[in-house]
Amino acid sequence: MYFFTPLFLAALALAAPQDAIRRSPSQCPSGAYQCSSDLAGWEVCNAHGEWINAGTCQNQSSCYIHPHNNLPYCTESAKPSTAVA
């Protein structure tokens, strides 16, 4: 019985569609951050490779990516950056 379990799991893995195993090039790396396109907030990449809203800047400030730790922050006086962290 225990011998057949690994074989069954291996057969399931081989039968899985390849697009379910490999990510699309358009998907983001899980845990990455980026500023929203309007710089009014930031987004985080979820486990499915999709960008989701993670926060909003307050008081007319804009989102920037910190150059040392690649994390988003909101400020009124910095160079804008929409690069993916």
Helices and strands as residue ranges (DSSP letters): H 4-15, H 18-21, E 33-35, E 41-45, E 51-56, E 62-65, E 72-75
